Amino acid sequence: MSAEYEKSLGRKIAFNRKRRGLSQKEFAGLLGRSEAWVSQVERGVRRIDRMTVLEKVAEVLDVPVAELAAEAPIVASVSESEPPGASRLRLVLSSAHSLKAILGQPEPPDIPTLRADVERAWSLTHEGNYADLAELLEDLVPRLESATRAGVEEERPGLFRLLAAMYHTCSAALANSGEPEAAWIAVDRSVVAAERAGDPLLMAAGEFRLSIVFLGARHYEQAARVSGSAADALAPLAEDGEPEAVAMRGALTLQRAVAAGRLNCADDAYAYLRLAKELAAQVGDGRNDYNTEFGPTNVALHEVAVAVDLGDAGIALRAAEDVDASGLSSERQARFGIDLAKAHAQRRQIDRAVDSLVRVRGLLPEMFRAKPAVKQLVADLLAMSPLPSDQLRELARELGVQEVRTST
């Protein structure tokens, strides 16, 4: 490993550690290493020659390991633990519903009931009620797959739209539950259904969902590519003033901004936010085209999220002062709460960060427990706290986060 690579890696680690608001001592405690070890790595005088160690560093810093490992001659390691068993939502996707529908004798579809069930699926998704959602989809997926084969010709585009929207709900819930691979499958099926419906905006909504999946999986360049290419493709429709096209282009532009922030491209991220703000002014609040919740309020929430990702905690907290997210879904409010907690953590405002996380837990307990970023944030707050509060310790116990104390 070259000395130049070691110095470059050290600078990346130091930058991202500071962005998380951690001292070298706190970072060392989260890694189970000494403060001297961290100092030597950041100065490029000590090498990291095992992928398992680099993976742990990336996990604590919440960055893709590929971002740290680029061009590093390190032998890849094999993960010691398998991912947890499939959820009920994953099992829903694993059944051969379409094959059964093709080979069976489907009954004429009850379109009003199917439409009402898809709307209920979205409500459950926004509420974070994934248990009831899974129960609904176990029945709804086969019914919709069957309906698209049984409906008369003029009904099929509408049925495929419902099928695509239903797979969007499945993808959103799986992404929030830390199941990116299964979420990707659901998105892929939604795009196929939208194409069969002849609905380009619904196809773009699938790309919007895919960008969220990539962000959750830390594939930031892929998220930037999918959101950017879809937003650019929609530009002619949006320039014609069609509100749904403007909203969808705006939602994709917000994903583009988040991806740029995660890639530490600050100028690009803030430029995309400015464009999204212009598009939101055309749309206004109160719409929810393709369940993206795009509008001025959602743009303001994304300003906070992007500033946090860039380590601009002051900008994030100032932007948050003017935000009233009460009109948005519980899911969107919970994401905002997590971003606020991160901003407070960067400012070492531990009690305020904990208060934000407690509100998130009250809004969406399933998302609170499932998000790896929440667990890492609680670990950060424990490391920062000379004497952790009972409330912080309670959050840590709930998430299975162990308190690590460094020796002085």
BELDAFEN-V967487 format. One record per pair of residues at least 24 apart in sequence whose C-alpha atoms are under 10 Angstrom apart, sorted by the first residue. I is the first residue (numbers start at 0). GAP is how many residues later the second one is. D is the distance in Angstrom with one decimal. If there is no record, write none. Layout:
# BELDAFEN-V967487
I_GAP_D / I_GAP_D
This chain:
# BELDAFEN-V967487
0_46_7.9 / 0_47_9.2 / 0_48_8.3 / 0_70_9.2 / 0_71_6.8 / 0_72_6.2 / 0_73_8.3 / 1_45_9.5 / 1_70_8.8 / 1_71_9.2 / 2_41_7.2 / 2_42_8.0 / 2_43_9.5 / 2_44_8.8 / 3_40_8.1 / 4_39_8.2 / 4_42_9.4 / 4_64_9.6 / 4_65_9.2 / 4_66_8.0 / 4_67_7.3 / 4_68_9.9 / 5_35_7.7 / 5_36_8.4 / 5_37_8.2 / 5_38_4.7 / 5_39_7.3 / 5_40_7.5 / 5_41_6.2 / 5_42_8.2 / 5_66_8.9 / 6_34_8.1 / 6_35_7.2 / 6_36_6.2 / 6_37_4.1 / 6_38_7.5 / 6_39_9.2 / 6_40_9.3 / 7_34_8.8 / 7_35_9.1 / 7_36_7.4 / 7_60_9.1 / 8_32_8.1 / 8_33_7.4 / 8_34_9.1 / 8_35_7.3 / 8_38_9.2 / 8_39_9.2 / 8_58_9.4 / 8_59_6.3 / 8_60_8.1 / 8_61_9.1 / 8_63_9.2 / 9_28_9.0 / 9_29_8.9 / 9_30_8.4 / 9_31_5.5 / 9_32_3.7 / 9_33_5.7 / 9_34_5.3 / 9_35_8.7 / 9_36_9.0 / 9_37_9.1 / 9_38_9.8 / 9_58_9.3 / 10_30_8.9 / 10_31_5.9 / 10_32_7.3 / 10_33_8.0 / 11_30_8.0 / 11_55_8.8 / 11_56_7.2 / 12_25_9.1 / 12_28_8.3 / 12_29_6.3 / 12_30_9.8 / 12_44_8.0 / 12_45_8.5 / 12_48_7.8 / 12_50_9.8 / 12_55_7.9 / 13_24_8.9 / 13_25_8.9 / 13_27_8.9 / 13_28_5.7 / 13_29_8.7 / 13_47_9.8 / 14_27_9.2 / 14_46_9.7 / 14_296_9.4 / 15_42_9.4 / 15_44_9.7 / 15_45_6.1 / 15_46_8.5 / 15_47_8.2 / 15_248_9.9 / 15_293_9.8 / 15_294_9.4 / 15_295_8.5 / 16_25_9.9 / 16_40_9.7 / 16_43_8.7 / 16_44_6.3 / 16_45_9.6 / 17_43_9.5 / 17_293_8.0 / 17_328_8.2 / 18_42_8.7 / 18_289_8.4 / 18_290_7.9 / 18_291_7.2 / 18_292_4.7 / 18_293_8.2 / 18_294_8.9 / 18_323_10.0 / 18_324_9.8 / 18_326_9.9 / 18_327_6.9 / 18_328_10.0 / 19_40_9.3 / 19_41_7.1 / 19_42_8.8 / 19_288_9.0 / 19_289_8.9 / 19_290_9.7 / 19_291_7.2 / 19_293_9.8 / 19_322_7.9 / 19_323_8.9 / 19_325_7.4 / 19_326_5.7 / 19_327_9.3 / 19_328_9.7 / 19_357_8.8 / 19_360_8.1 / 20_290_8.4 / 20_292_9.5 / 20_321_9.0 / 20_322_9.1 / 20_323_9.3 / 20_324_6.4 / 20_325_4.2 / 20_326_6.7 / 20_327_6.8 / 20_359_8.5 / 20_360_9.6 / 20_363_8.8 / 21_39_9.6 / 21_323_8.8 / 21_324_7.8 / 21_325_9.9 / 21_326_8.6 / 21_358_7.3 / 21_359_9.2 / 21_361_8.2 / 21_362_7.2 / 22_360_9.2 / 22_361_8.2 / 24_358_8.7 / 24_359_9.3 / 24_380_9.8 / 24_381_7.3 / 24_382_9.4 / 24_383_9.4 / 25_353_9.8 / 25_354_7.7 / 25_355_9.4 / 25_356_9.0 / 25_357_5.2 / 25_358_6.3 / 25_359_9.4 / 25_378_9.0 / 25_379_8.6 / 25_380_7.6 / 26_30_9.1 / 26_33_8.1 / 26_34_8.9 / 26_353_8.1 / 26_356_7.7 / 26_357_9.3 / 26_379_9.9 / 27_29_9.7 / 27_355_9.4 / 27_376_9.8 / 27_378_8.0 / 28_350_9.8 / 28_351_9.6 / 28_354_7.0 / 28_355_9.9 / 28_374_9.4 / 28_375_6.0 / 28_376_6.5 / 28_377_5.5 / 28_378_8.9 / 29_26_9.3 / 29_27_9.1 / 29_30_7.2 / 29_346_9.3 / 29_349_7.3 / 29_350_7.5 / 29_352_9.4 / 29_353_7.1 / 29_372_9.7 / 29_373_9.0 / 29_374_6.7 / 29_375_8.9 / 29_376_9.1 / 30_25_6.9 / 30_26_6.9 / 30_28_9.5 / 30_29_7.4 / 30_373_9.4 / 31_24_9.8 / 31_372_8.1 / 31_373_9.6 / 31_374_8.6 / 32_373_9.1 / 33_372_8.3 / 33_373_9.0 / 34_371_8.9 / 34_372_9.8 / 47_24_9.5 / 47_26_8.4 / 48_24_8.2 / 48_25_5.9 / 48_26_8.1 / 49_24_6.2 / 49_25_6.8 / 49_26_7.8 / 49_27_7.8 / 50_24_6.4 / 50_25_5.5 / 50_26_5.7 / 50_27_9.0 / 51_24_8.0 / 51_25_6.1 / 51_26_8.4 / 51_27_8.3 / 51_28_9.6 / 52_24_9.7 / 54_24_9.9 / 58_313_9.3 / 58_314_9.4 / 58_317_8.2 / 59_313_9.4 / 59_316_6.6 / 59_317_9.1 / 59_319_8.9 / 59_320_8.5 / 60_312_10.0 / 60_315_8.7 / 60_319_9.9 / 61_156_8.5 / 61_200_9.8 / 61_310_9.1 / 61_311_7.3 / 61_314_8.0 / 61_315_9.7 / 62_155_6.9 / 62_156_9.6 / 62_157_9.5 / 62_199_8.1 / 62_200_9.1 / 63_153_8.5 / 63_154_5.5 / 63_155_7.2 / 63_156_8.3 / 63_198_9.7 / 63_199_9.8 / 64_153_9.0 / 65_152_9.5 / 65_153_9.3 / 66_151_9.9 / 66_152_9.9 / 66_153_9.9 / 66_196_9.0 / 82_96_9.6 / 83_95_9.8 / 85_93_8.7 / 85_96_9.1 / 86_44_9.7 / 86_47_8.8 / 86_87_8.9 / 86_90_9.2 / 86_92_8.8 / 86_95_9.8 / 87_42_9.3 / 87_43_8.2 / 87_45_9.6 / 87_46_6.0 / 87_47_8.1 / 87_49_9.4 / 87_50_8.3 / 88_41_8.4 / 88_42_8.8 / 88_44_8.3 / 88_45_5.4 / 88_46_8.6 / 88_48_7.8 / 88_49_8.0 / 88_81_7.1 / 88_82_9.2 / 88_84_8.3 / 88_85_7.2 / 88_88_9.9 / 88_90_9.6 / 88_93_8.5 / 88_94_9.4 / 89_44_9.1 / 89_80_8.9 / 89_81_9.9 / 89_84_7.8 / 89_89_8.2 / 89_91_9.4 / 89_92_6.0 / 89_93_8.4 / 89_95_9.5 / 89_96_9.4 / 90_43_9.3 / 90_47_8.7 / 90_91_9.3 / 91_42_7.7 / 91_43_9.4 / 91_45_7.1 / 91_46_5.8 / 91_47_9.1 / 91_48_9.8 / 91_49_7.7 / 91_50_9.1 / 91_78_9.2 / 91_90_10.0 / 92_44_9.6 / 92_45_9.1 / 92_48_8.6 / 92_74_9.4 / 92_77_8.8 / 92_89_7.6 / 92_90_9.4 / 92_92_7.8 / 92_93_7.3 / 92_96_9.7 / 93_88_9.2 / 93_91_9.7 / 94_43_9.7 / 94_46_9.7 / 94_47_9.0 / 95_46_8.9 / 95_49_10.0 / 96_44_7.3 / 96_45_5.3 / 96_46_8.7 / 96_47_9.3 / 96_48_6.5 / 96_49_7.9 / 97_43_9.2 / 97_44_7.5 / 97_45_9.9 / 97_46_9.3 / 97_47_5.7 / 97_48_7.1 / 97_50_9.5 / 97_51_9.0 / 98_46_9.1 / 98_47_9.4 / 99_42_8.4 / 99_45_8.8 / 99_46_8.0 / 100_41_7.5 / 100_42_8.6 / 100_43_9.3 / 100_44_6.3 / 100_45_4.7 / 100_46_8.3 / 100_47_8.8 / 100_48_7.0 / 100_49_8.7 / 101_43_8.9 / 101_44_7.5 / 101_46_9.8 / 101_47_6.9 / 101_48_9.2 / 102_43_9.8 / 103_42_8.4 / 103_45_9.8 / 104_41_8.6 / 104_44_9.4 / 104_45_8.3 / 105_37_8.8 / 105_39_9.6 / 105_40_5.8 / 105_41_7.0 / 105_42_9.5 / 105_43_7.4 / 105_44_5.7 / 105_45_9.1 / 106_36_9.5 / 106_39_8.0 / 106_40_7.6 / 106_42_9.5 / 106_43_6.5 / 106_44_8.7 / 107_38_9.1 / 107_39_7.0 / 107_40_9.7 / 107_41_9.3 / 107_42_5.7 / 107_43_6.2 / 107_44_8.5 / 108_34_8.2 / 108_35_8.2 / 108_37_8.1 / 108_38_5.1 / 108_39_8.3 / 108_40_9.3 / 108_41_6.8 / 108_42_6.2 / 108_43_9.4 / 108_46_9.5 / 108_50_9.0 / 109_33_9.5 / 109_34_9.8 / 109_37_8.2 / 109_41_9.4 / 110_33_9.3 / 110_36_8.4 / 110_40_9.2 / 110_44_8.8 / 110_47_8.9 / 110_48_7.6 / 110_51_9.3 / 113_26_7.7 / 113_29_8.1 / 113_30_7.2 / 113_33_9.0 / 113_45_8.7 / 113_48_7.7 / 113_49_9.4 / 113_52_9.9 / 114_29_9.8 / 114_43_9.6 / 114_44_8.8 / 114_46_9.8 / 114_47_6.7 / 114_48_9.6 / 114_50_9.8 / 114_51_9.6 / 115_46_10.0 / 116_45_9.6 / 116_49_8.9 / 117_26_9.6 / 117_44_6.8 / 117_45_8.4 / 117_46_9.9 / 117_47_7.1 / 117_48_5.7 / 117_49_9.5 / 117_50_10.0 / 117_51_8.4 / 118_43_9.3 / 118_46_8.9 / 118_47_8.6 / 118_50_9.6 / 119_46_9.9 / 119_49_10.0 / 120_44_9.3 / 120_45_7.2 / 120_46_9.8 / 120_47_9.7 / 120_48_6.5 / 120_49_8.5 / 121_43_8.5 / 121_44_7.9 / 121_46_8.6 / 121_47_5.8 / 121_48_9.0 / 121_50_9.3 / 121_51_9.6 / 121_169_8.0 / 122_46_9.2 / 122_206_8.9 / 122_207_9.9 / 123_45_8.8 / 123_49_9.2 / 124_43_9.7 / 124_44_6.2 / 124_45_8.1 / 124_46_9.7 / 124_47_7.2 / 124_48_6.0 / 124_49_9.8 / 124_51_9.5 / 124_204_9.5 / 124_205_9.4 / 124_206_8.0 / 125_43_8.9 / 125_46_8.9 / 125_47_8.6 / 125_165_9.3 / 125_202_9.4 / 125_203_5.7 / 125_204_6.0 / 125_205_5.2 / 125_206_7.9 / 125_207_9.9 / 125_238_9.3 / 126_202_7.1 / 126_203_5.6 / 126_204_6.3 / 126_205_9.7 / 126_236_8.2 / 126_237_7.0 / 126_239_9.8 / 126_240_10.0 / 127_44_9.8 / 127_45_7.5 / 127_48_8.6 / 127_49_9.6 / 127_201_9.7 / 127_202_7.5 / 127_203_6.6 / 127_206_9.8 / 127_235_8.5 / 127_236_5.7 / 127_237_7.8 / 127_238_6.5 / 127_239_6.8 / 127_240_9.9 / 128_44_8.9 / 128_235_8.2 / 128_236_9.2 / 128_237_7.7 / 128_238_9.5 / 129_40_9.3 / 129_43_6.7 / 129_44_8.9 / 129_46_9.7 / 129_47_8.8 / 129_236_7.8 / 129_237_9.4 / 130_235_9.5 / 132_36_8.7 / 132_37_8.3 / 132_40_8.5 / 133_36_8.4 / 133_39_9.3 / 136_29_8.3 / 136_30_9.3 / 136_32_9.4 / 136_33_8.1 / 139_26_8.4 / 140_25_7.7 / 140_26_8.4 / 140_29_9.9 / 144_48_10.0 / 147_45_9.5 / 154_42_10.0 / 155_40_8.6 / 155_41_7.2 / 156_36_9.0 / 156_37_8.5 / 156_38_9.3 / 156_39_6.9 / 156_40_4.2 / 156_41_7.0 / 156_42_8.4 / 157_36_9.7 / 157_38_9.9 / 157_39_6.8 / 157_40_9.7 / 157_41_9.8 / 158_34_9.0 / 158_35_9.9 / 158_37_9.8 / 158_38_7.8 / 159_30_8.9 / 159_32_9.0 / 159_33_5.3 / 159_34_6.3 / 159_35_8.5 / 159_36_6.6 / 159_37_5.2 / 159_38_9.0 / 159_39_9.4 / 160_29_8.7 / 160_30_9.9 / 160_32_6.8 / 160_33_5.9 / 160_34_9.1 / 160_35_8.5 / 160_36_5.9 / 160_37_8.9 / 160_38_7.8 / 160_41_7.6 / 160_42_9.8 / 161_28_9.5 / 161_31_8.7 / 161_32_8.9 / 161_35_9.3 / 162_26_8.8 / 162_27_7.0 / 162_28_9.9 / 162_29_9.7 / 162_30_6.4 / 162_31_8.1 / 162_34_9.5 / 163_24_9.5 / 163_25_7.2 / 163_26_4.1 / 163_27_6.7 / 163_28_7.8 / 163_29_5.2 / 163_30_5.6 / 163_31_9.2 / 163_32_9.6 / 163_33_8.8 / 163_38_7.6 / 163_39_8.6 / 163_41_9.4 / 163_42_8.1 / 164_25_6.9 / 164_26_9.6 / 164_28_8.9 / 164_29_8.5 / 164_37_8.1 / 164_40_9.0 / 164_41_8.9 / 164_125_8.1 / 164_126_9.0 / 165_24_7.8 / 166_24_9.0 / 166_26_9.0 / 166_39_9.1 / 167_34_9.9 / 167_37_8.3 / 167_38_7.0 / 167_40_9.8 / 167_41_7.1 / 167_42_9.6 / 167_122_9.4 / 167_123_9.1 / 168_40_9.5 / 168_122_9.3 / 170_35_9.3 / 170_38_7.1 / 170_39_8.4 / 170_41_9.4 / 170_42_8.0 / 171_37_7.0 / 171_38_9.4 / 171_40_8.3 / 171_41_8.2 / 172_194_9.1 / 173_39_8.8 / 174_34_9.0 / 174_35_9.5 / 174_37_7.5 / 174_38_5.7 / 174_39_9.2 / 174_40_9.5 / 174_41_6.8 / 174_42_8.7 / 174_192_9.9 / 174_195_9.8 / 174_196_9.4 / 175_36_9.4 / 175_37_8.8 / 175_40_8.2 / 175_155_9.1 / 175_190_8.7 / 175_191_6.1 / 175_192_9.4 / 175_194_7.1 / 175_195_6.9 / 176_39_9.9 / 176_189_7.7 / 176_190_6.5 / 176_191_9.4 / 176_192_8.6 / 176_193_5.2 / 176_194_6.8 / 176_195_9.4 / 177_35_9.2 / 177_38_7.5 / 177_39_8.3 / 177_189_9.0 / 177_192_6.2 / 177_193_6.4 / 177_194_7.6 / 178_34_8.7 / 178_37_9.0 / 178_38_8.8 / 178_191_9.6 / 179_30_9.4 / 179_32_9.2 / 179_33_5.6 / 179_34_7.6 / 179_35_9.4 / 179_36_7.0 / 179_37_6.2 / 179_38_10.0 / 180_32_8.3 / 180_33_9.6 / 180_36_8.7 / 181_31_9.6 / 182_26_8.8 / 182_27_8.1 / 182_29_9.6 / 182_30_6.7 / 182_31_9.8 / 183_25_8.6 / 183_26_6.5 / 183_27_9.7 / 183_28_9.7 / 183_29_6.6 / 183_30_8.5 / 184_25_9.6 / 185_24_9.3 / 186_24_9.9 / 186_26_8.8 / 199_33_9.9 / 199_34_8.8 / 199_45_9.5 / 200_29_9.8 / 200_33_8.1 / 200_36_9.5 / 200_43_7.8 / 200_44_6.8 / 200_47_7.3 / 200_48_9.3 / 200_88_9.8 / 200_89_8.4 / 201_46_9.2 / 201_87_9.9 / 201_88_7.3 / 202_27_9.1 / 203_25_9.8 / 203_26_6.2 / 203_27_8.1 / 203_29_8.9 / 203_30_8.1 / 203_41_9.3 / 203_44_7.3 / 203_45_8.5 / 203_47_10.0 / 203_48_8.4 / 203_86_9.5 / 204_25_9.1 / 204_43_7.0 / 204_44_9.5 / 204_46_8.9 / 204_47_8.5 / 204_84_9.3 / 204_85_6.5 / 204_86_8.6 / 204_87_8.1 / 205_24_9.7 / 205_84_9.5 / 206_24_9.3 / 206_45_8.2 / 207_40_8.3 / 207_41_9.4 / 207_43_7.3 / 207_44_5.8 / 207_45_9.4 / 207_46_9.7 / 207_47_7.5 / 207_48_9.7 / 207_82_9.9 / 207_84_8.5 / 208_43_9.3 / 208_46_9.6 / 208_83_9.2 / 210_41_8.3 / 210_44_6.7 / 210_45_8.4 / 210_47_9.9 / 210_48_8.6 / 211_40_9.8 / 211_43_7.3 / 211_46_9.7 / 211_47_9.5 / 213_45_9.2 / 214_40_8.6 / 214_43_8.3 / 214_44_7.0 / 214_47_8.6 / 215_155_9.2 / 215_156_9.4 / 215_157_9.5 / 217_41_9.3 / 217_44_8.6 / 217_45_10.0 / 218_40_8.9 / 218_43_9.7 / 218_44_9.9 / 219_36_9.5 / 219_38_8.8 / 219_39_5.4 / 219_40_7.8 / 219_41_9.2 / 219_42_6.7 / 219_43_6.6 / 220_35_9.8 / 220_38_7.1 / 220_39_8.3 / 220_41_9.2 / 220_42_7.6 / 221_37_8.7 / 222_32_7.6 / 222_33_7.3 / 222_35_8.9 / 222_36_6.1 / 222_37_9.1 / 223_28_9.5 / 223_29_9.4 / 223_31_7.4 / 223_32_5.2 / 223_33_8.1 / 223_34_8.3 / 223_35_5.3 / 223_36_6.8 / 223_38_9.7 / 223_39_9.2 / 224_31_8.1 / 224_34_9.0 / 225_26_8.8 / 225_29_9.3 / 225_30_8.6 / 226_24_8.9 / 226_25_5.2 / 226_26_6.9 / 226_27_8.6 / 226_28_6.2 / 226_29_5.6 / 226_30_9.3 / 226_32_8.8 / 227_24_7.1 / 227_25_7.0 / 227_26_9.8 / 227_27_8.4 / 227_28_5.9 / 227_29_9.4 / 227_31_9.7 / 228_27_9.6 / 230_24_9.7 / 230_25_8.7 / 237_41_9.0 / 240_41_8.5 / 240_42_9.6 / 241_41_9.6 / 242_36_9.6 / 242_39_7.8 / 242_40_6.3 / 242_41_9.8 / 242_44_9.7 / 242_46_8.7 / 243_39_8.4 / 243_43_9.4 / 243_44_9.2 / 243_45_6.1 / 243_46_8.2 / 243_50_10.0 / 244_38_9.9 / 244_44_8.9 / 245_30_9.6 / 245_32_10.0 / 245_33_6.3 / 245_34_8.0 / 245_36_7.7 / 245_37_7.1 / 245_43_9.7 / 245_48_9.5 / 246_29_9.2 / 246_32_7.1 / 246_33_7.1 / 246_35_8.6 / 246_36_6.4 / 246_37_9.3 / 246_40_8.7 / 246_41_8.5 / 246_42_6.6 / 246_43_8.9 / 246_45_8.2 / 246_46_8.7 / 246_47_6.0 / 246_48_7.4 / 247_31_9.6 / 247_40_9.9 / 247_41_7.2 / 247_42_7.7 / 247_43_9.7 / 247_44_7.5 / 247_45_9.7 / 247_46_7.6 / 248_26_10.0 / 248_27_8.3 / 248_30_8.0 / 248_31_9.8 / 248_45_9.5 / 249_25_7.8 / 249_26_5.1 / 249_27_8.1 / 249_28_8.7 / 249_29_5.7 / 249_30_6.7 / 249_32_10.0 / 249_33_9.2 / 249_42_9.5 / 249_44_6.9 / 249_45_8.2 / 249_49_8.8 / 250_25_7.6 / 250_28_9.2 / 250_29_9.1 / 250_38_9.5 / 250_39_9.9 / 250_41_6.5 / 250_42_8.1 / 250_43_5.7 / 250_44_8.5 / 250_47_9.0 / 250_48_8.7 / 251_24_8.8 / 251_40_9.2 / 251_42_9.5 / 252_24_9.7 / 252_26_9.3 / 252_46_9.8 / 253_40_9.0 / 253_44_9.0 / 253_45_7.2 / 253_48_6.9 / 253_49_9.0 / 253_52_9.4 / 254_47_8.8 / 254_51_9.9 / 256_45_8.2 / 256_46_8.9 / 256_48_9.6 / 256_49_7.0 / 257_44_7.5 / 257_45_8.9 / 257_47_7.4 / 257_48_5.6 / 257_49_9.3 / 257_51_8.0 / 257_52_9.7 / 258_47_8.7 / 258_50_9.5 / 259_46_8.5 / 259_49_9.5 / 259_50_9.4 / 260_44_8.8 / 260_45_5.5 / 260_46_7.7 / 260_47_8.7 / 260_48_5.8 / 260_49_5.8 / 260_50_9.5 / 261_43_10.0 / 261_44_7.8 / 261_46_9.6 / 261_47_5.9 / 261_48_7.2 / 262_46_9.0 / 262_47_8.8 / 263_42_9.7 / 263_45_7.8 / 263_46_6.1 / 263_47_9.3 / 264_45_8.3 / 265_40_8.7 / 265_41_8.7 / 265_43_9.5 / 265_44_6.8 / 268_34_9.3 / 268_37_7.2 / 268_38_9.0 / 268_41_9.1 / 269_33_8.1 / 269_36_8.0 / 269_37_8.7 / 272_26_7.2 / 272_27_8.9 / 272_29_7.8 / 272_30_6.8 / 272_33_8.8 / 273_25_9.1 / 273_29_9.4 / 274_24_10.0 / 275_24_9.8 / 275_26_9.7 / 276_26_9.7 / 284_42_9.2 / 284_43_9.8 / 285_41_8.2 / 285_42_8.9 / 287_40_9.4 / 290_38_9.9 / 291_40_9.9 / 292_34_9.9 / 292_35_7.1 / 292_36_8.2 / 292_39_8.6 / 293_34_9.8 / 295_27_9.8 / 296_25_9.5 / 296_26_6.8 / 296_27_7.3 / 296_28_6.8 / 296_29_9.8 / 296_30_8.8 / 296_31_8.3 / 297_25_9.1 / 297_26_9.7 / 297_27_7.9 / 297_30_8.1 / 297_34_8.3 / 297_35_9.7 / 297_38_9.6 / 298_24_9.9 / 299_24_9.3 / 299_25_9.2 / 299_36_9.9 / 300_24_7.9 / 300_31_8.6 / 300_32_8.8 / 300_34_8.8 / 300_35_6.3 / 300_36_9.8 / 300_38_8.8 / 300_39_9.7 / 301_33_9.7 / 301_34_8.3 / 301_37_9.3 / 303_32_7.9 / 303_35_6.9 / 303_36_7.6 / 303_39_8.5 / 304_30_8.7 / 304_31_7.4 / 304_32_9.9 / 304_33_9.0 / 304_34_5.6 / 304_35_8.1 / 304_37_9.1 / 304_38_8.8 / 305_33_9.0 / 306_32_9.3 / 306_36_8.5 / 307_31_6.7 / 307_32_8.2 / 307_33_9.6 / 307_34_6.8 / 307_35_5.7 / 307_36_9.5 / 307_37_10.0 / 307_38_8.3 / 308_30_8.8 / 308_33_8.9 / 308_34_9.0 / 310_31_9.4 / 310_32_8.0 / 310_35_7.4 / 310_36_9.8 / 311_31_8.0 / 311_34_8.6 / 311_35_9.7 / 312_26_9.9 / 312_27_9.0 / 312_29_8.2 / 312_30_4.8 / 312_31_7.2 / 312_32_8.7 / 312_33_6.2 / 312_34_6.7 / 313_29_7.8 / 313_30_9.1 / 313_32_9.1 / 313_33_8.0 / 314_28_9.2 / 315_24_7.7 / 315_26_9.6 / 315_27_6.6 / 315_28_9.3 / 316_24_9.9 / 316_26_6.7 / 316_27_7.8 / 316_30_9.7 / 328_34_9.9 / 329_30_9.0 / 329_32_10.0 / 329_33_6.2 / 329_34_6.9 / 330_29_9.3 / 330_32_8.0 / 330_33_7.0 / 330_36_8.2 / 332_26_9.6 / 332_27_7.9 / 332_30_7.9 / 332_31_9.2 / 333_25_7.9 / 333_26_5.0 / 333_27_8.1 / 333_28_9.1 / 333_29_6.4 / 333_30_6.6 / 333_31_9.5 / 333_33_8.1 / 333_34_8.2 / 334_25_7.9 / 334_29_9.6 / 334_32_9.1 / 334_33_9.5 / 335_24_8.7 / 336_24_9.5 / 336_26_9.5 / 337_30_8.8 / 337_33_9.8 / 337_35_8.6 / 337_36_7.2 / 337_39_9.0 / 338_35_9.9 / 340_33_9.2 / 340_36_8.2 / 340_37_9.6 / 340_40_9.9 / 341_31_9.4 / 341_32_9.1 / 341_35_7.1 / 341_36_9.8 / 341_38_9.7 / 341_39_9.7 / 344_32_8.0 / 344_33_9.6 / 344_35_8.0 / 344_36_6.9 / 344_39_8.7 / 345_34_9.8 / 345_35_9.8 / 347_32_10.0 / 347_33_8.3 / 347_36_7.4 / 347_37_9.0 / 348_32_9.2 / 348_35_9.7 / 348_36_10.0 / 349_28_9.9 / 349_30_9.7 / 349_31_6.4 / 349_32_8.9 / 349_34_7.8 / 349_35_7.3 / 349_38_9.0 / 349_39_9.4 / 349_42_9.0 / 350_30_9.2 / 350_34_9.6 / 350_37_9.4 / 350_38_8.2 / 350_40_9.1 / 350_41_8.4 / 352_24_9.1 / 352_25_9.1 / 352_28_8.1 / 352_39_9.6 / 353_24_8.2 / 353_27_8.2 / 353_35_9.2 / 353_37_7.5 / 353_38_6.3 / 353_41_8.5 / 354_36_8.7 / 354_37_9.1 / 356_35_9.3 / 356_38_8.5 / 357_33_8.5 / 357_34_9.1 / 357_37_8.0 / 360_34_9.1 / 367_27_9.9 / 367_31_8.7 / 368_26_9.6 / 368_29_7.9 / 368_30_6.2 / 368_31_9.5 / 369_29_8.8 / 370_28_9.9 / 371_27_9.7 / 373_25_8.7 / 374_24_6.4 / 374_25_8.2 / 374_26_6.7 / 375_25_8.3 / 377_24_9.6 / 377_25_9.5 / 378_24_7.2 / 378_25_8.3 / 379_24_9.9
